Amino acid sequence: MLFSPLALGELELPNRLVMAPLTRLRAGEEGIPGPLLAEHYRQRASLGLIVSEGTYPSPAGRSYPGQPGIVTEEQIAGWKTVTDAVHAEGGRMFAQVMHGGRVSHPDITGGQTIVAPSAVAIEGEVRTPAGKQPYPVPHALTTDELPLVMQEIVDASLNAIEAGFDGVELHSANGYLLHEFLAPNSNVRDDSYGGSPENRARFVIETVNAVVAAIGASRVGIRISPEHNVQGIAEVDAADVRATYEVLVDSIAPLNLAYLSILHHEPSGDLVQDLRARFGGTFLVNTGFGVVTTREEAVALVADGHADAVVVGRPAIANPDLARRWNESLPLNEPDPSTFYAEGAEGYTDYPAYAG
């Protein structure tokens, strides 16, 4: 079943392999996708769906040097060359819209203030163009500022459609801004956007609704990662996690989104499968950062009814023709982690397709 078609929004995917959004940092100082990105994504067009690397919706939302944006006309035009290349090969592509929140530094954002739900810094250091520096204490967004940030995400989603993407994935995972609202240790607000699970989920729910109103539900997916405690997130109370994500999923389920994508180390476990049942629509799973997803695991997740499609990262990095290789049980290229976050074509566009 992993290699059978799947309806996703208004698209029909030829297989149920989805390329994960993968930070690769090859868009330069201006965040403009160039020919290298177009070639990288074009090579992987045979996957059922490509989700782009996280793209920032405003300068303040940029998390990494070399990360692409979808704000300026030049960035939109750059992405148009990417989507044209993917579509020319018969592929389908969503843009992941990602506001980095407190996962950043003014040296990365061009001096823009780092924002978050609350003035709580991440412990540790961030890589900036000037070297490693401590994460700054972010500015706690005021109630009046929240609609402005939401509008930035809506505008970025509209820009993605203008750039030729088939839809957008809202990044509410892995410790970035939307996830920061959900987690109780990064959101210590005492207004209607903090405190209870219902309040902490409110900004994410409102943002999803606003993007749906702008571009249509069939073009909107969302990615979440409950209990994925990275980049300062601490979702450690199982009851609170369940309550928070049940509120979120129950609230967005009636919208009939294109999909819900969950990154979790136990994709067949009770939490993930309960959220799937509540969502009721196309459901994608990603087994997480800790281990590389294998062909056998991906096949089993779909065959056993735990997911409609499987999101894969490292195998898709090293194997542009992964769908064919897994379908025909062909040997795989091994990824080179030293080139994941580098510059240039090495480890990006030079992985060969299977010869034979």
N, C-alpha and C positions, 0 to 999 in steps of 0.2 A: 504493500500500500504506500510505502514511502515514495515510490516512483510513479504513483498515479496522480491524475489531475486533482486540483482543489479550487473551489470557488472562494475568493477572498475579496470582499467588497464587490466591485464591478469587474474585477479581473478573474481570469481563469489561469491558475498556475499549472504548468506542465508536470511539476513534481512538487513534493512537500519538503524540500530543502530550502531553507532561508539563510542567506548570508547575514551574519550578525553585523551590527554597527561596530566598526573596528577603528579605533583611533590610530592614525598612521602619520599625521603631522607633516604632510608633504604639500601644503597649500601656501607656503611662504609667509612672509611678514604681513602681507596685505590680505591673507585669507582667501585668495582667489584660486579656484580650481583651474588647473591648466591641462595640457595634453597628457601629462603623466597620469593624472587621475582618470581622465577619460579612457585611456588605454587599460588601466588597472580594472576598472569596473566593466568595460566592454568585454574583457577576457572572461569574465565570470557570469555573463548573461544567460548561460544555460541553467543556472540555479533557478529554482522556482520563483524566488523573489530576492532582490538585493535591497538591503537597508543600508543607507549611506552611513559613513562615520558621523558622529555628532557634529552638527553645524550650529554655530552660535547665532542667536536672534538679535543680538545687540553687542556693541563692544564690551559692555560691562559683563556680558554673559560668556565671554571667551575664557576657557580654562587652560589652554595650552598654546605655546608658540607653534606656528605651523598649522594650527587648526583652521579649517575653512569656515567661512561665515555665509550667511544668506541674507545680507542686509543691503549691500550696495548694488548698483546696477552692474558693476564689473563682476561681482560675485555671482549674481543671478545669471549673467551671460556665460560665465565660466561653467556653472552647473548645467546650463543648457547644452553645452558641448558634450558634457558627460551623459546626460539623459538621451541626447540624440544618438550617441554612440551605442548605448545599451539597447535602445529601441531598434536601431538598425540591425542588431543581432537577434532581435526577437525577444529581448528581455523585458523585465518589469522592475521598477525601482521606486522605493519610498525614501524620502528624506527624513533623517532623524533630527528633529529640532530639539536642541539641548541648551538650556540656560545653565551655566556652570555653578551659579550661586557662589557659595563661599570657597569652592574649589578653584581658587585663582589668586592673583596678586596684581596690584596696580602696574607692575612692570610688564605684565602680560596683556592687560586691558587698555594699554595706552594712557594710563593715569586715571581711568574711570574707577569710581568707588566700587569696592566689592560689596555685594548685597546678599542678604540671607533673611530667613524668617526672624532670626534673633541674633543678637550680638555675641555669638559663641564661636570662637575660632576652632579650627581643626588643629589638633596637636601634631606637630611634625613640620616638615619642610616641603616647599614646592620648588620645582625647577623653573627658573625664569631665564630670560636672555642674559641676565647678569649673574647667573649661578643660583645655587640653592639659597632660599631665604625662608624664614618662618612664615607660616600662613598668617595673614593679618586677621585682626578682629573685624568681622564684617559689619556694615551698617545694617541695622534692623529695619526692614522695610516698614514704613508707616501704612496705616490703612488707606490713606489717600494715594500712596505710591503703588499699591498692589494693582489697581486697574491699568496703570501705565506699563508695568512689566507684563501683565497679561496681554495687553495690546501688542507689545513687541513680539510675543510668541504668535499671536494671530497674524500679524503682518508678515512674519517669517514664513508662516504656513502658506499665506497667499503668494509670497514670493516663490515658494517651492513649486506651486502649481504653475506659476508663470514660467519657471525654469524647466518645465516639462516633466516633473516628477508625477508619478501615478497617485501619490498620496504622501502623507506625513506620518511619522511615528513620534509621539510626544514622549520625551525621555523623562520618566518619573522613577528612575532607578539609580543605583550605584553611587549615591551620595550627592547628586547634583540638586539644583534648586527645588524642583518639585518633590523629590524624595526628602529633602531637608524639611519641608513642611509636614510630611507624614511622620517623621521620626521624633519621638518625645525628647531626645537629648539635644537635637539641633533646633527644635521648635519649643521654646519655653515662653511663648507669648501668653498674655492674659486677656486677650480680646477674643473676638468671635472666630479667629483663625488659629487659636491655640488652646491647649488644655485637653479637652476630651477627644476621643477618636473622631467624632463627627466634626469638630472644629478643625482638627489638624488635616482632615481630608478635604476641607471646604475649598481651599485655593486650587487644588488639583481638579476637583469636580467642576468648579467654575471655569477653569481654563479649558478643559475638554469641551464643555458646552459652548464656549466662545469660539473655539476652532471649528467645531462641527457647524455652528451657525454660519461661519465664513466660507467653508469649502465643502461641506456635506459629510455626513457620517461615513459614507462608503469609502471616503478617502482618508480616514483617520484611524490610526492604531495607537496603542499606548503600551509602553514597556514599564514593568514594575519588577522589583527585586526584594520582596519581603525577607527579612532576616539576613540580608546580604550586608554584613557589617564592615563596610570598607569606607575609606575617606571620612572617618570620624563618625559614621553612623553607628548607633547602638540600639538596635531593635531586639531586645533580649527578654522581654516579658511576653511569653507566648500568647497569653490571653489578650494583651493589648494589641499585639500584632494582628491577631485574628480579628479583633473588633475593628481596628482601623481599616484593614483591607477589605473586610466585608462591607463596611460603609461605602468605601470607594467603589467597589465592583457593583454593589447593589444600585448605586446612584447612576453609574454610567451604562449599565446593562440595557436599560430601555432605549438608549440612543441608537442601538444596532450599529456599533462601530465595525470597521473592517476587521479588526482583530484585537485580542489581548495577548501580549507576549510577557511571559513570566520567566525570570532568571531565578532558579532556586536549586539547591543541591539535592533536593528530594522531589523531582518532578512528578513522581507517582504517589507521593505521600498525601495524607489527609488534607493538609492546608491547601496545597496547590490544586488538588482535585475538587475540593469544596468550592474554591474560587472559580474554577472552571464551570462547575454546575451553576453557580450563581450568574456567571456571565452569559452563558447560553449561546455564545457565538463562536466564530473561528478562533481557535486557541493554539498559540505557539508556545513551545517550551525551550528553554536553554538551560543546560545542566550546570552552568556556572563557570567560574574562572579556575577553580581548583584542579579540575581534570579535563583532558581533551575528550570531546565527544567522539565515540567510535561509531563505525558503520552499524555494528550489531546493536548498540544502544539506541541509535536513531531508528533503526528498523523496528525494534521492539516497542519503543514509545508510541509509534503510530499503530502498529499491529495490535498492541494490547489495549488500544483505545484511550491512552493517556494524553494524547495530543493530536491535533489535526496536522501539524507540521513541526519540524524541529529546526531550531536556530543553531547554526554552527559557525565557529570563528576560525581557529587555527587551521583546521583542514581546508577551509576555503581560501585562506591566505596562500597556502603552499600548492594548492591544486585548483587552477582556474576551471578545469573540467571535472570538478568533484562529482557532479551528478552522474556523469558517465562512468567515472572510476568506481563509485560505490554501486551503481546499478549493475555493472559488469564484473564486480569484485576484482578490479585491477589494482596493482600496487600503487602506493601513494608516494609523492614527494614529501620530504620532511621539512617543516618550517624552520627558519633560522631566526631565533628570537633576537639576535644581535641587530637585526635589520628592521625589527617591528616599528621602531620609533626613530628611524634614520631619515636621511634625505636621499633623493635620487631613485633610480630604477632598481638598484640591487635589492633583492628581497621583496620587490613590489610588483614589477612587471616582467621579471625574468624567470619566473617559475614555468617550466615547460608543460604543455599539454601532453597527454600520453601519446607516444609514438607507436602506432600500430592499430 
